[in-house]
Amino acid sequence: MIVFDLQCGPNGHRFEGWFGSSQDYESQLARGLVSCPSCGSPDVAKAVMAPNVGRKGNQLAAPVPAKPVESAPVANVPLPPEAVAMLQAVAAMQAEAIKSSTWVGDKFADDARAMHYGEKDPGAIHGRATPDEARELLEEGIAVAPLLIPVVPPEEAN
């Protein structure tokens, strides 16, 4: 992966873009898949970046000895009430959105693609997709997003 600092032309918004390679960036830019997340402008270019130059081998800091496992802190404290309330609100919003969505299971990528290309009536769907399938959908310009709270498929619910 490579990260570029990008900037939109009209408003000068700066943001990061992560790409598989420089060629991947150029390809996505040429296909109109790169746009400013602040204003949506497709007029995007690489911004000036400071290079990440490593130190010479004789200038590296001495390694810090690792703590023994016995002294490592254990994360067994409850979440703050604000975090619990936030997670409950997110779960409630997602549950409400799923009520008007159709579970398509492992056919998610195929159904999303068919809707995007007009081969199937558009509608709200949710299902399963592999990371590669999700990446391919995004590269084709098909907007998808992961669900924040795991969903139990209808056939697996008791």
N, C-alpha and C positions, 0 to 999 in steps of 0.2 A: 504494500500500500504506500501511496505517496500523498502528502497533504500540501495543498497550495493555498496561499492567501489570495483571495479573489476580491474584486471590487466591481460594483456596477457603475456604468458610465453616467447615467442621468443624475443620480443622487450621491454617488461616492460611498455607498454603504460597503463596508469591509466584512468579509466572512470567510470561513474556511471551507474547503472542498476536499473530500477524500476520494482518491481514484486508484484504480489498480495499477496504472502506469501513466506516463505522459501521453502516450498514444490514446489511452482510454479517455483522458481528459479532452484531447483534441477531437476525438470521435463524438463524444457526448455534446461538446460545444457545437460542432458542425450540425448535429441532428436537432439542435435546439432543446436539449435536455438539461442544460445548466441555466439557472435563473437566480436572481437575487431573492433570498428568503424574506427580506424586509419589504421590498416594493414589487417583486415579481418581474422585474425587467430582465429580458433575455440578453441585454447589452452588457456582457460580463467579460472581464479580462483578468489575467494574472496581475496581482499587485506586487509591488517591490517587497522582497522578503530578505531578512537577515539570514545569512547562511549559518547552519549549525556545524561549526568546526570543532572537532574533538581535540582534546589535549594530547600532547605527545606522551608516549609511554612512560617517560621518566618524570612526568608531571602529574600522574594520577594520584589521587588521594589514597591513603592507606585504607585497606578494607576494615570495616567495622565488624568486630566479632558478633555473631548472631547470639541472641539470648537463648538460653536453654528452654526447651519446650515447657518445662515445669513452671517457669516464671511468666509464660505468655498469658496475657489477660484473656478471660473467657467472656464472650458476649452473651450473657444470659440474663440481661436486665430487660425489663419491659420497655416497649417503645413509649416515647413521650405521648401524652394525650392528643396533642395536635397532629402527630403523625398517624395515630390510630383513626382520628376523625377524617383526615385527608384520604386515607386508604379506603375507609368505608364510603366516603362520597364518590370516589373513583369507581368502586365496585358497583354502587347503586346506579351511577350514570351509564356504565357499560351494560349492566343488566337491562336497563330501560331501552338502550339502543338495540340490544340483541333481540328484544321482543318483536321489533319490526324488521328483523333480518332473517334470512333463511340459511339454515345449516346445510352446507354442500359437501362437508367432509373433505376427503382427499382430492376432490375434483375442483378445489378452490381456484387453482391457477388456470385450469381449462375454462371454467365458467367466467372468471374475471376477464380473460382474454376474449372469449366469445362476446361478452357484453361490450367490451371496448371496441371491437371491430364490427358491431352491429349484427352479429349472427344470432344473438339472443336478446330478448327484452331486458333492458337495464333494471336493476334492483339491488337492494342491500343484501349482501351475502357475507357469511363468515364460515371458515373451515380451516383446513390444514394445508400448509405449503412448506416445502423444504426451503432452507436458506437460498439454494441455487435457483429454485423456482421464483421466489420473491425477488431476487436480484434481477432475473431475466424480465419479470414484469415491469420493474422500475426502469430498466434500460429501454424497454419498449414504450415508456411514457405512460404506463398504466399505474394510477395512484393506488397504492395499498399501504396498510399500516398494521402493525401487530396489535393484538388485544393486550391490554395492560394486565388484566387479571385472567388466569387460566380458565378455560371454559371446558366443562365436561360435555362430551358429545351426547346427544339425546339417547343413543342406543346403549351408552354406558352408564347413564344415570339410574339410580334405583328409586 
